[in-house]
C-alpha cells in the first residue's frame, strides 16, 4: 500500500496525529519540564485508547444479491444496507 492509499483510508487520523506531533515539537523546542511531557503522554494515550475502542463493529457479510434479498425479506423491521468497496 502506498502512502496516498494509507492517507486516504485513514484520513480522519491525519489532523489529530499532526496536532500531537506539533505539540511534541513545541515541547521539545521549549525544553519543557516533565509535567508537560506527562500531560502530552496522557493525551496521546487517551487518543490511542479512543482509536482502539471506537472501531467499527463487524456486521454480516453478504456475498451475493440473493443473500441480501433473503435477509431483507426475513428481517421483519426496517433495515439499512450499505454497499462499499475497500478498493
PDB file of N, CA, C and O in Angstrom:
ATOM      1  N   UNK A   1       0.839  -1.163   0.000  1.00  0.00           N
ATOM      2  CA  UNK A   1       0.000   0.000   0.000  1.00  0.00           C
ATOM      3  C   UNK A   1       0.892   1.237   0.000  1.00  0.00           C
ATOM      4  O   UNK A   1       1.797   1.366   0.825  1.00  0.00           O
ATOM      5  N   UNK A   2       0.625   2.133  -0.930  1.00  0.00           N
ATOM      6  CA  UNK A   2       1.438   3.345  -0.993  1.00  0.00           C
ATOM      7  C   UNK A   2       0.908   4.381   0.000  1.00  0.00           C
ATOM      8  O   UNK A   2      -0.190   4.237   0.536  1.00  0.00           O
ATOM      9  N   UNK A   3       1.686   5.404   0.233  1.00  0.00           N
ATOM     10  CA  UNK A   3       1.379   6.397   1.260  1.00  0.00           C
ATOM     11  C   UNK A   3       0.054   7.107   0.996  1.00  0.00           C
ATOM     12  O   UNK A   3      -0.657   7.448   1.942  1.00  0.00           O
ATOM     13  N   UNK A   4      -0.292   7.335  -0.275  1.00  0.00           N
ATOM     14  CA  UNK A   4      -1.545   8.010  -0.586  1.00  0.00           C
ATOM     15  C   UNK A   4      -2.757   7.143  -0.228  1.00  0.00           C
ATOM     16  O   UNK A   4      -3.772   7.659   0.240  1.00  0.00           O
ATOM     17  N   UNK A   5      -2.655   5.849  -0.444  1.00  0.00           N
ATOM     18  CA  UNK A   5      -3.747   4.952  -0.075  1.00  0.00           C
ATOM     19  C   UNK A   5      -3.921   4.908   1.444  1.00  0.00           C
ATOM     20  O   UNK A   5      -5.045   4.896   1.948  1.00  0.00           O
ATOM     21  N   UNK A   6      -2.809   4.883   2.161  1.00  0.00           N
ATOM     22  CA  UNK A   6      -2.877   4.886   3.623  1.00  0.00           C
ATOM     23  C   UNK A   6      -3.502   6.190   4.117  1.00  0.00           C
ATOM     24  O   UNK A   6      -4.368   6.176   4.992  1.00  0.00           O
ATOM     25  N   UNK A   7      -3.059   7.319   3.551  1.00  0.00           N
ATOM     26  CA  UNK A   7      -3.605   8.620   3.958  1.00  0.00           C
ATOM     27  C   UNK A   7      -5.083   8.727   3.604  1.00  0.00           C
ATOM     28  O   UNK A   7      -5.851   9.345   4.341  1.00  0.00           O
ATOM     29  N   UNK A   8      -5.488   8.135   2.488  1.00  0.00           N
ATOM     30  CA  UNK A   8      -6.897   8.185   2.098  1.00  0.00           C
ATOM     31  C   UNK A   8      -7.746   7.314   3.018  1.00  0.00           C
ATOM     32  O   UNK A   8      -8.826   7.727   3.442  1.00  0.00           O
ATOM     33  N   UNK A   9      -7.267   6.119   3.327  1.00  0.00           N
ATOM     34  CA  UNK A   9      -8.038   5.202   4.153  1.00  0.00           C
ATOM     35  C   UNK A   9      -8.142   5.696   5.598  1.00  0.00           C
ATOM     36  O   UNK A   9      -9.174   5.510   6.242  1.00  0.00           O
ATOM     37  N   UNK A  10      -7.098   6.312   6.100  1.00  0.00           N
ATOM     38  CA  UNK A  10      -7.083   6.776   7.484  1.00  0.00           C
ATOM     39  C   UNK A  10      -7.019   8.295   7.559  1.00  0.00           C
ATOM     40  O   UNK A  10      -6.315   8.838   8.410  1.00  0.00           O
ATOM     41  N   UNK A  11      -7.735   8.986   6.691  1.00  0.00           N
ATOM     42  CA  UNK A  11      -7.664  10.442   6.631  1.00  0.00           C
ATOM     43  C   UNK A  11      -8.164  11.101   7.906  1.00  0.00           C
ATOM     44  O   UNK A  11      -7.744  12.213   8.225  1.00  0.00           O
ATOM     45  N   UNK A  12      -9.046  10.444   8.639  1.00  0.00           N
ATOM     46  CA  UNK A  12      -9.563  11.016   9.877  1.00  0.00           C
ATOM     47  C   UNK A  12      -8.503  11.064  10.971  1.00  0.00           C
ATOM     48  O   UNK A  12      -8.706  11.730  11.986  1.00  0.00           O
ATOM     49  N   UNK A  13      -7.378  10.378  10.790  1.00  0.00           N
ATOM     50  CA  UNK A  13      -6.308  10.383  11.789  1.00  0.00           C
ATOM     51  C   UNK A  13      -5.236  11.430  11.518  1.00  0.00           C
ATOM     52  O   UNK A  13      -4.427  11.729  12.397  1.00  0.00           O
ATOM     53  N   UNK A  14      -5.221  11.988  10.318  1.00  0.00           N
ATOM     54  CA  UNK A  14      -4.136  12.896   9.930  1.00  0.00           C
ATOM     55  C   UNK A  14      -4.089  14.118  10.842  1.00  0.00           C
ATOM     56  O   UNK A  14      -3.025  14.446  11.367  1.00  0.00           O
ATOM     57  N   UNK A  15      -5.211  14.794  11.040  1.00  0.00           N
ATOM     58  CA  UNK A  15      -5.213  16.014  11.852  1.00  0.00           C
ATOM     59  C   UNK A  15      -4.834  15.759  13.310  1.00  0.00           C
ATOM     60  O   UNK A  15      -3.987  16.483  13.834  1.00  0.00           O
ATOM     61  N   UNK A  16      -5.421  14.763  13.997  1.00  0.00           N
ATOM     62  CA  UNK A  16      -5.009  14.541  15.391  1.00  0.00           C
ATOM     63  C   UNK A  16      -3.539  14.146  15.536  1.00  0.00           C
ATOM     64  O   UNK A  16      -2.871  14.571  16.478  1.00  0.00           O
ATOM     65  N   UNK A  17      -3.042  13.346  14.620  1.00  0.00           N
ATOM     66  CA  UNK A  17      -1.632  12.945  14.696  1.00  0.00           C
ATOM     67  C   UNK A  17      -0.724  14.148  14.458  1.00  0.00           C
ATOM     68  O   UNK A  17       0.286  14.311  15.143  1.00  0.00           O
ATOM     69  N   UNK A  18      -1.081  14.990  13.487  1.00  0.00           N
ATOM     70  CA  UNK A  18      -0.277  16.191  13.245  1.00  0.00           C
ATOM     71  C   UNK A  18      -0.331  17.134  14.441  1.00  0.00           C
ATOM     72  O   UNK A  18       0.667  17.771  14.779  1.00  0.00           O
ATOM     73  N   UNK A  19      -1.490  17.224  15.080  1.00  0.00           N
ATOM     74  CA  UNK A  19      -1.619  18.070  16.265  1.00  0.00           C
ATOM     75  C   UNK A  19      -0.762  17.554  17.414  1.00  0.00           C
ATOM     76  O   UNK A  19      -0.074  18.332  18.074  1.00  0.00           O
ATOM     77  N   UNK A  20      -0.799  16.246  17.656  1.00  0.00           N
ATOM     78  CA  UNK A  20       0.047  15.669  18.712  1.00  0.00           C
ATOM     79  C   UNK A  20       1.533  15.838  18.389  1.00  0.00           C
ATOM     80  O   UNK A  20       2.331  16.137  19.277  1.00  0.00           O
ATOM     81  N   UNK A  21       1.900  15.647  17.128  1.00  0.00           N
ATOM     82  CA  UNK A  21       3.301  15.834  16.734  1.00  0.00           C
ATOM     83  C   UNK A  21       3.723  17.290  16.883  1.00  0.00           C
ATOM     84  O   UNK A  21       4.845  17.571  17.304  1.00  0.00           O
ATOM     85  N   UNK A  22       2.834  18.217  16.541  1.00  0.00           N
ATOM     86  CA  UNK A  22       3.143  19.641  16.690  1.00  0.00           C
ATOM     87  C   UNK A  22       3.345  20.035  18.142  1.00  0.00           C
ATOM     88  O   UNK A  22       4.257  20.796  18.465  1.00  0.00           O
ATOM     89  N   UNK A  23       2.498  19.519  19.010  1.00  0.00           N
ATOM     90  CA  UNK A  23       2.646  19.819  20.445  1.00  0.00           C
ATOM     91  C   UNK A  23       3.947  19.213  20.971  1.00  0.00           C
ATOM     92  O   UNK A  23       4.646  19.846  21.762  1.00  0.00           O
ATOM     93  N   UNK A  24       4.277  17.991  20.538  1.00  0.00           N
ATOM     94  CA  UNK A  24       5.540  17.374  20.961  1.00  0.00           C
ATOM     95  C   UNK A  24       6.735  18.187  20.468  1.00  0.00           C
ATOM     96  O   UNK A  24       7.708  18.365  21.200  1.00  0.00           O
ATOM     97  N   UNK A  25       6.667  18.679  19.233  1.00  0.00           N
ATOM     98  CA  UNK A  25       7.759  19.507  18.707  1.00  0.00           C
ATOM     99  C   UNK A  25       7.885  20.806  19.491  1.00  0.00           C
ATOM    100  O   UNK A  25       8.995  21.254  19.778  1.00  0.00           O
ATOM    101  N   UNK A  26       6.757  21.409  19.835  1.00  0.00           N
ATOM    102  CA  UNK A  26       6.786  22.638  20.627  1.00  0.00           C
ATOM    103  C   UNK A  26       7.363  22.384  22.019  1.00  0.00           C
ATOM    104  O   UNK A  26       8.143  23.189  22.527  1.00  0.00           O
ATOM    105  N   UNK A  27       6.976  21.258  22.634  1.00  0.00           N
ATOM    106  CA  UNK A  27       7.527  20.924  23.951  1.00  0.00           C
ATOM    107  C   UNK A  27       9.029  20.687  23.874  1.00  0.00           C
ATOM    108  O   UNK A  27       9.775  21.115  24.754  1.00  0.00           O
ATOM    109  N   UNK A  28       9.471  20.006  22.822  1.00  0.00           N
ATOM    110  CA  UNK A  28      10.911  19.760  22.663  1.00  0.00           C
ATOM    111  C   UNK A  28      11.656  21.067  22.412  1.00  0.00           C
ATOM    112  O   UNK A  28      12.735  21.284  22.963  1.00  0.00           O
ATOM    113  N   UNK A  29      11.083  21.937  21.584  1.00  0.00           N
ATOM    114  CA  UNK A  29      11.735  23.200  21.257  1.00  0.00           C
ATOM    115  C   UNK A  29      11.825  24.099  22.490  1.00  0.00           C
ATOM    116  O   UNK A  29      12.823  24.794  22.680  1.00  0.00           O
ATOM    117  N   UNK A  30      10.793  24.087  23.319  1.00  0.00           N
ATOM    118  CA  UNK A  30      10.786  24.913  24.528  1.00  0.00           C
ATOM    119  C   UNK A  30      11.498  24.247  25.704  1.00  0.00           C
ATOM    120  O   UNK A  30      11.617  24.828  26.783  1.00  0.00           O
ATOM    121  N   UNK A  31      11.968  23.024  25.482  1.00  0.00           N
ATOM    122  CA  UNK A  31      12.635  22.240  26.529  1.00  0.00           C
ATOM    123  C   UNK A  31      11.777  22.180  27.793  1.00  0.00           C
ATOM    124  O   UNK A  31      12.193  22.533  28.896  1.00  0.00           O
ATOM    125  N   UNK A  32      10.557  21.711  27.556  1.00  0.00           N
ATOM    126  CA  UNK A  32       9.557  21.666  28.633  1.00  0.00           C
ATOM    127  C   UNK A  32       9.953  20.653  29.696  1.00  0.00           C
ATOM    128  O   UNK A  32      10.656  19.678  29.429  1.00  0.00           O
ATOM    129  N   UNK A  33       9.488  20.912  30.892  1.00  0.00           N
ATOM    130  CA  UNK A  33       9.755  20.005  32.007  1.00  0.00           C
ATOM    131  C   UNK A  33       8.850  18.796  31.934  1.00  0.00           C
ATOM    132  O   UNK A  33       7.923  18.751  31.125  1.00  0.00           O
ATOM    133  N   UNK A  34       9.118  17.820  32.776  1.00  0.00           N
ATOM    134  CA  UNK A  34       8.429  16.533  32.702  1.00  0.00           C
ATOM    135  C   UNK A  34       6.924  16.597  32.934  1.00  0.00           C
ATOM    136  O   UNK A  34       6.220  15.764  32.364  1.00  0.00           O
ATOM    137  N   UNK A  35       6.369  17.526  33.733  1.00  0.00           N
ATOM    138  CA  UNK A  35       4.898  17.530  33.875  1.00  0.00           C
ATOM    139  C   UNK A  35       4.172  17.791  32.547  1.00  0.00           C
ATOM    140  O   UNK A  35       3.110  17.224  32.288  1.00  0.00           O
ATOM    141  N   UNK A  36       4.756  18.650  31.718  1.00  0.00           N
ATOM    142  CA  UNK A  36       4.142  18.917  30.419  1.00  0.00           C
ATOM    143  C   UNK A  36       4.237  17.692  29.513  1.00  0.00           C
ATOM    144  O   UNK A  36       3.299  17.381  28.780  1.00  0.00           O
ATOM    145  N   UNK A  37       5.369  17.003  29.568  1.00  0.00           N
ATOM    146  CA  UNK A  37       5.510  15.778  28.774  1.00  0.00           C
ATOM    147  C   UNK A  37       4.573  14.691  29.290  1.00  0.00           C
ATOM    148  O   UNK A  37       4.056  13.887  28.515  1.00  0.00           O
ATOM    149  N   UNK A  38       4.362  14.672  30.590  1.00  0.00           N
ATOM    150  CA  UNK A  38       3.426  13.704  31.170  1.00  0.00           C
ATOM    151  C   UNK A  38       1.995  13.999  30.695  1.00  0.00           C
ATOM    152  O   UNK A  38       1.247  13.076  30.371  1.00  0.00           O
ATOM    153  N   UNK A  39       1.624  15.253  30.655  1.00  0.00           N
ATOM    154  CA  UNK A  39       0.295  15.632  30.149  1.00  0.00           C
ATOM    155  C   UNK A  39       0.166  15.263  28.677  1.00  0.00           C
ATOM    156  O   UNK A  39      -0.875  14.763  28.251  1.00  0.00           O
ATOM    157  N   UNK A  40       1.223  15.509  27.893  1.00  0.00           N
ATOM    158  CA  UNK A  40       1.198  15.146  26.474  1.00  0.00           C
ATOM    159  C   UNK A  40       1.067  13.637  26.312  1.00  0.00           C
ATOM    160  O   UNK A  40       0.293  13.170  25.477  1.00  0.00           O
ATOM    161  N   UNK A  41       1.816  12.871  27.101  1.00  0.00           N
ATOM    162  CA  UNK A  41       1.731  11.414  27.029  1.00  0.00           C
ATOM    163  C   UNK A  41       0.333  10.930  27.412  1.00  0.00           C
ATOM    164  O   UNK A  41      -0.175   9.976  26.824  1.00  0.00           O
ATOM    165  N   UNK A  42      -0.282  11.576  28.383  1.00  0.00           N
ATOM    166  CA  UNK A  42      -1.654  11.227  28.767  1.00  0.00           C
ATOM    167  C   UNK A  42      -2.636  11.469  27.636  1.00  0.00           C
ATOM    168  O   UNK A  42      -3.511  10.642  27.380  1.00  0.00           O
ATOM    169  N   UNK A  43      -2.494  12.604  26.956  1.00  0.00           N
ATOM    170  CA  UNK A  43      -3.356  12.881  25.806  1.00  0.00           C
ATOM    171  C   UNK A  43      -3.123  11.882  24.683  1.00  0.00           C
ATOM    172  O   UNK A  43      -4.075  11.421  24.054  1.00  0.00           O
ATOM    173  N   UNK A  44      -1.876  11.547  24.430  1.00  0.00           N
ATOM    174  CA  UNK A  44      -1.569  10.559  23.388  1.00  0.00           C
ATOM    175  C   UNK A  44      -2.140   9.194  23.761  1.00  0.00           C
ATOM    176  O   UNK A  44      -2.636   8.474  22.895  1.00  0.00           O
ATOM    177  N   UNK A  45      -2.074   8.836  25.032  1.00  0.00           N
ATOM    178  CA  UNK A  45      -2.638   7.557  25.480  1.00  0.00           C
ATOM    179  C   UNK A  45      -4.156   7.558  25.355  1.00  0.00           C
ATOM    180  O   UNK A  45      -4.738   6.557  24.935  1.00  0.00           O
ATOM    181  N   UNK A  46      -4.806   8.661  25.712  1.00  0.00           N
ATOM    182  CA  UNK A  46      -6.260   8.757  25.547  1.00  0.00           C
ATOM    183  C   UNK A  46      -6.656   8.636  24.077  1.00  0.00           C
ATOM    184  O   UNK A  46      -7.647   7.983  23.749  1.00  0.00           O
ATOM    185  N   UNK A  47      -5.888   9.259  23.204  1.00  0.00           N
ATOM    186  CA  UNK A  47      -6.154   9.158  21.773  1.00  0.00           C
ATOM    187  C   UNK A  47      -6.005   7.714  21.296  1.00  0.00           C
ATOM    188  O   UNK A  47      -6.819   7.236  20.506  1.00  0.00           O
ATOM    189  N   UNK A  48      -4.979   7.026  21.766  1.00  0.00           N
ATOM    190  CA  UNK A  48      -4.771   5.629  21.382  1.00  0.00           C
ATOM    191  C   UNK A  48      -5.910   4.746  21.893  1.00  0.00           C
ATOM    192  O   UNK A  48      -6.379   3.864  21.174  1.00  0.00           O
ATOM    193  N   UNK A  49      -6.355   4.979  23.125  1.00  0.00           N
ATOM    194  CA  UNK A  49      -7.473   4.207  23.676  1.00  0.00           C
ATOM    195  C   UNK A  49      -8.737   4.479  22.863  1.00  0.00           C
ATOM    196  O   UNK A  49      -9.500   3.557  22.573  1.00  0.00           O
ATOM    197  N   UNK A  50      -8.960   5.732  22.499  1.00  0.00           N
ATOM    198  CA  UNK A  50     -10.113   6.070  21.673  1.00  0.00           C
ATOM    199  C   UNK A  50     -10.063   5.330  20.347  1.00  0.00           C
ATOM    200  O   UNK A  50     -11.078   4.798  19.897  1.00  0.00           O
ATOM    201  N   UNK A  51      -8.900   5.290  19.718  1.00  0.00           N
ATOM    202  CA  UNK A  51      -8.769   4.591  18.435  1.00  0.00           C
ATOM    203  C   UNK A  51      -9.043   3.105  18.573  1.00  0.00           C
ATOM    204  O   UNK A  51      -9.708   2.510  17.725  1.00  0.00           O
ATOM    205  N   UNK A  52      -8.539   2.513  19.625  1.00  0.00           N
ATOM    206  CA  UNK A  52      -8.696   1.073  19.799  1.00  0.00           C
ATOM    207  C   UNK A  52     -10.115   0.678  20.181  1.00  0.00           C
ATOM    208  O   UNK A  52     -10.558  -0.420  19.842  1.00  0.00           O
ATOM    209  N   UNK A  53     -10.829   1.542  20.873  1.00  0.00           N
ATOM    210  CA  UNK A  53     -12.166   1.166  21.330  1.00  0.00           C
ATOM    211  C   UNK A  53     -13.280   1.656  20.417  1.00  0.00           C
ATOM    212  O   UNK A  53     -14.420   1.217  20.573  1.00  0.00           O
ATOM    213  N   UNK A  54     -13.005   2.530  19.489  1.00  0.00           N
ATOM    214  CA  UNK A  54     -14.071   3.077  18.653  1.00  0.00           C
ATOM    215  C   UNK A  54     -14.086   2.478  17.260  1.00  0.00           C
ATOM    216  O   UNK A  54     -14.616   3.092  16.333  1.00  0.00           O
ATOM    217  N   UNK A  55     -13.528   1.319  17.093  1.00  0.00           N
ATOM    218  CA  UNK A  55     -13.530   0.683  15.782  1.00  0.00           C
ATOM    219  C   UNK A  55     -14.913   0.269  15.345  1.00  0.00           C
ATOM    220  O   UNK A  55     -15.834   0.140  16.152  1.00  0.00           O
ATOM    221  N   UNK A  56     -15.034   0.066  14.060  1.00  0.00           N
ATOM    222  CA  UNK A  56     -16.320  -0.334  13.509  1.00  0.00           C
ATOM    223  C   UNK A  56     -16.647  -1.756  13.938  1.00  0.00           C
ATOM    224  O   UNK A  56     -15.804  -2.652  13.890  1.00  0.00           O
ATOM    225  N   UNK A  57     -17.870  -1.934  14.349  1.00  0.00           N
ATOM    226  CA  UNK A  57     -18.320  -3.263  14.730  1.00  0.00           C
ATOM    227  C   UNK A  57     -18.498  -4.109  13.484  1.00  0.00           C
ATOM    228  O   UNK A  57     -18.899  -3.601  12.437  1.00  0.00           O
ATOM    229  N   UNK A  58     -18.205  -5.383  13.590  1.00  0.00           N
ATOM    230  CA  UNK A  58     -18.393  -6.265  12.451  1.00  0.00           C
ATOM    231  C   UNK A  58     -19.877  -6.450  12.192  1.00  0.00           C
ATOM    232  O   UNK A  58     -20.690  -6.508  13.114  1.00  0.00           O
ATOM    233  N   UNK A  59     -20.193  -6.536  10.960  1.00  0.00           N
ATOM    234  CA  UNK A  59     -21.574  -6.787  10.593  1.00  0.00           C
ATOM    235  C   UNK A  59     -21.605  -7.993   9.659  1.00  0.00           C
ATOM    236  O   UNK A  59     -20.568  -8.506   9.238  1.00  0.00           O
ATOM    237  N   UNK A  60     -22.802  -8.421   9.356  1.00  0.00           N
ATOM    238  CA  UNK A  60     -22.936  -9.594   8.494  1.00  0.00           C
ATOM    239  C   UNK A  60     -22.351  -9.305   7.120  1.00  0.00           C
ATOM    240  O   UNK A  60     -22.416  -8.182   6.620  1.00  0.00           O
ATOM    241  N   UNK A  61     -21.790 -10.324   6.534  1.00  0.00           N
ATOM    242  CA  UNK A  61     -21.198 -10.183   5.211  1.00  0.00           C
ATOM    243  C   UNK A  61     -22.081 -10.894   4.205  1.00  0.00           C
ATOM    244  O   UNK A  61     -22.448 -12.054   4.395  1.00  0.00           O
ATOM    245  N   UNK A  62     -22.415 -10.206   3.154  1.00  0.00           N
ATOM    246  CA  UNK A  62     -23.243 -10.770   2.100  1.00  0.00           C
ATOM    247  C   UNK A  62     -22.437 -10.803   0.816  1.00  0.00           C
ATOM    248  O   UNK A  62     -21.921  -9.777   0.373  1.00  0.00           O
ATOM    249  N   UNK A  63     -22.328 -11.960   0.230  1.00  0.00           N
ATOM    250  CA  UNK A  63     -21.512 -12.106  -0.969  1.00  0.00           C
ATOM    251  C   UNK A  63     -22.324 -12.116  -2.256  1.00  0.00           C
ATOM    252  O   UNK A  63     -21.768 -11.903  -3.333  1.00  0.00           O
ATOM    253  N   UNK A  64     -23.612 -12.357  -2.168  1.00  0.00           N
ATOM    254  CA  UNK A  64     -24.434 -12.412  -3.384  1.00  0.00           C
ATOM    255  C   UNK A  64     -25.686 -11.566  -3.181  1.00  0.00           C
ATOM    256  O   UNK A  64     -26.122 -11.348  -2.051  1.00  0.00           O
ATOM    257  N   UNK A  65     -26.253 -11.098  -4.270  1.00  0.00           N
ATOM    258  CA  UNK A  65     -27.510 -10.345  -4.166  1.00  0.00           C
ATOM    259  C   UNK A  65     -28.644 -11.193  -3.574  1.00  0.00           C
ATOM    260  O   UNK A  65     -29.533 -10.654  -2.915  1.00  0.00           O
ATOM    261  N   UNK A  66     -28.624 -12.490  -3.797  1.00  0.00           N
ATOM    262  CA  UNK A  66     -29.669 -13.357  -3.260  1.00  0.00           C
ATOM    263  C   UNK A  66     -29.626 -13.382  -1.720  1.00  0.00           C
ATOM    264  O   UNK A  66     -30.671 -13.404  -1.070  1.00  0.00           O
ATOM    265  N   UNK A  67     -28.431 -13.379  -1.150  1.00  0.00           N
ATOM    266  CA  UNK A  67     -28.313 -13.338   0.316  1.00  0.00           C
ATOM    267  C   UNK A  67     -28.906 -12.042   0.865  1.00  0.00           C
ATOM    268  O   UNK A  67     -29.549 -12.048   1.915  1.00  0.00           O
ATOM    269  N   UNK A  68     -28.693 -10.941   0.164  1.00  0.00           N
ATOM    270  CA  UNK A  68     -29.244  -9.654   0.593  1.00  0.00           C
ATOM    271  C   UNK A  68     -30.760  -9.689   0.518  1.00  0.00           C
ATOM    272  O   UNK A  68     -31.433  -9.272   1.461  1.00  0.00           O
ATOM    273  N   UNK A  69     -31.314 -10.184  -0.593  1.00  0.00           N
ATOM    274  CA  UNK A  69     -32.770 -10.270  -0.738  1.00  0.00           C
ATOM    275  C   UNK A  69     -33.382 -11.133   0.360  1.00  0.00           C
ATOM    276  O   UNK A  69     -34.406 -10.768   0.937  1.00  0.00           O
ATOM    277  N   UNK A  70     -32.769 -12.263   0.648  1.00  0.00           N
ATOM    278  CA  UNK A  70     -33.286 -13.169   1.670  1.00  0.00           C
ATOM    279  C   UNK A  70     -33.267 -12.518   3.051  1.00  0.00           C
ATOM    280  O   UNK A  70     -34.221 -12.655   3.817  1.00  0.00           O
ATOM    281  N   UNK A  71     -32.200 -11.823   3.365  1.00  0.00           N
ATOM    282  CA  UNK A  71     -32.093 -11.148   4.661  1.00  0.00           C
ATOM    283  C   UNK A  71     -33.124 -10.040   4.791  1.00  0.00           C
ATOM    284  O   UNK A  71     -33.759  -9.903   5.837  1.00  0.00           O
ATOM    285  N   UNK A  72     -33.297  -9.248   3.740  1.00  0.00           N
ATOM    286  CA  UNK A  72     -34.281  -8.170   3.783  1.00  0.00           C
ATOM    287  C   UNK A  72     -35.701  -8.714   3.868  1.00  0.00           C
ATOM    288  O   UNK A  72     -36.555  -8.106   4.514  1.00  0.00           O
ATOM    289  N   UNK A  73     -35.965  -9.849   3.227  1.00  0.00           N
ATOM    290  CA  UNK A  73     -37.306 -10.431   3.250  1.00  0.00           C
ATOM    291  C   UNK A  73     -37.656 -10.984   4.628  1.00  0.00           C
ATOM    292  O   UNK A  73     -38.828 -11.001   5.002  1.00  0.00           O
ATOM    293  N   UNK A  74     -36.660 -11.435   5.389  1.00  0.00           N
ATOM    294  CA  UNK A  74     -36.926 -12.048   6.689  1.00  0.00           C
ATOM    295  C   UNK A  74     -36.568 -11.153   7.872  1.00  0.00           C
ATOM    296  O   UNK A  74     -36.647 -11.593   9.019  1.00  0.00           O
ATOM    297  N   UNK A  75     -36.181  -9.920   7.616  1.00  0.00           N
ATOM    298  CA  UNK A  75     -35.724  -9.041   8.697  1.00  0.00           C
ATOM    299  C   UNK A  75     -36.855  -8.679   9.650  1.00  0.00           C
ATOM    300  O   UNK A  75     -36.658  -8.668  10.864  1.00  0.00           O
ATOM    301  N   UNK A  76     -38.035  -8.385   9.118  1.00  0.00           N
ATOM    302  CA  UNK A  76     -39.166  -8.046   9.968  1.00  0.00           C
ATOM    303  C   UNK A  76     -39.113  -6.653  10.567  1.00  0.00           C
ATOM    304  O   UNK A  76     -39.962  -6.306  11.388  1.00  0.00           O
ATOM    305  N   UNK A  77     -38.148  -5.856  10.182  1.00  0.00           N
ATOM    306  CA  UNK A  77     -38.021  -4.494  10.677  1.00  0.00           C
ATOM    307  C   UNK A  77     -37.268  -3.686   9.638  1.00  0.00           C
ATOM    308  O   UNK A  77     -36.630  -4.263   8.758  1.00  0.00           O
ATOM    309  N   UNK A  78     -37.326  -2.374   9.716  1.00  0.00           N
ATOM    310  CA  UNK A  78     -36.568  -1.556   8.756  1.00  0.00           C
ATOM    311  C   UNK A  78     -35.077  -1.884   8.847  1.00  0.00           C
ATOM    312  O   UNK A  78     -34.523  -2.016   9.938  1.00  0.00           O
ATOM    313  N   UNK A  79     -34.450  -2.009   7.702  1.00  0.00           N
ATOM    314  CA  UNK A  79     -33.049  -2.422   7.651  1.00  0.00           C
ATOM    315  C   UNK A  79     -32.280  -1.502   6.723  1.00  0.00           C
ATOM    316  O   UNK A  79     -32.739  -1.190   5.624  1.00  0.00           O
ATOM    317  N   UNK A  80     -31.123  -1.074   7.163  1.00  0.00           N
ATOM    318  CA  UNK A  80     -30.242  -0.251   6.342  1.00  0.00           C
ATOM    319  C   UNK A  80     -29.179  -1.141   5.730  1.00  0.00           C
ATOM    320  O   UNK A  80     -28.526  -1.918   6.428  1.00  0.00           O
ATOM    321  N   UNK A  81     -29.012  -1.025   4.431  1.00  0.00           N
ATOM    322  CA  UNK A  81     -27.985  -1.801   3.730  1.00  0.00           C
ATOM    323  C   UNK A  81     -27.013  -0.806   3.107  1.00  0.00           C
ATOM    324  O   UNK A  81     -27.413   0.065   2.334  1.00  0.00           O
ATOM    325  N   UNK A  82     -25.742  -0.941   3.445  1.00  0.00           N
ATOM    326  CA  UNK A  82     -24.709  -0.091   2.866  1.00  0.00           C
ATOM    327  C   UNK A  82     -23.822  -0.931   1.977  1.00  0.00           C
ATOM    328  O   UNK A  82     -23.415  -2.032   2.348  1.00  0.00           O
ATOM    329  N   UNK A  83     -23.528  -0.412   0.815  1.00  0.00           N
ATOM    330  CA  UNK A  83     -22.611  -1.088  -0.086  1.00  0.00           C
ATOM    331  C   UNK A  83     -21.329  -0.256  -0.133  1.00  0.00           C
ATOM    332  O   UNK A  83     -21.381   0.964  -0.288  1.00  0.00           O
ATOM    333  N   UNK A  84     -20.209  -0.903  -0.001  1.00  0.00           N
ATOM    334  CA  UNK A  84     -18.940  -0.196  -0.055  1.00  0.00           C
ATOM    335  C   UNK A  84     -17.890  -1.103  -0.661  1.00  0.00           C
ATOM    336  O   UNK A  84     -18.052  -2.320  -0.751  1.00  0.00           O
ATOM    337  N   UNK A  85     -16.818  -0.472  -1.069  1.00  0.00           N
ATOM    338  CA  UNK A  85     -15.694  -1.214  -1.627  1.00  0.00           C
ATOM    339  C   UNK A  85     -14.435  -0.755  -0.915  1.00  0.00           C
ATOM    340  O   UNK A  85     -14.186   0.444  -0.797  1.00  0.00           O
ATOM    341  N   UNK A  86     -13.652  -1.688  -0.448  1.00  0.00           N
ATOM    342  CA  UNK A  86     -12.380  -1.329   0.171  1.00  0.00           C
ATOM    343  C   UNK A  86     -11.264  -1.537  -0.855  1.00  0.00           C
ATOM    344  O   UNK A  86     -10.292  -2.257  -0.622  1.00  0.00           O
ATOM    345  N   UNK A  87     -11.445  -0.892  -1.969  1.00  0.00           N
ATOM    346  CA  UNK A  87     -10.542  -0.884  -3.125  1.00  0.00           C
ATOM    347  C   UNK A  87     -10.694  -2.177  -3.827  1.00  0.00           C
ATOM    348  O   UNK A  87     -10.034  -2.411  -4.839  1.00  0.00           O
TER     349      UNK A  87
END
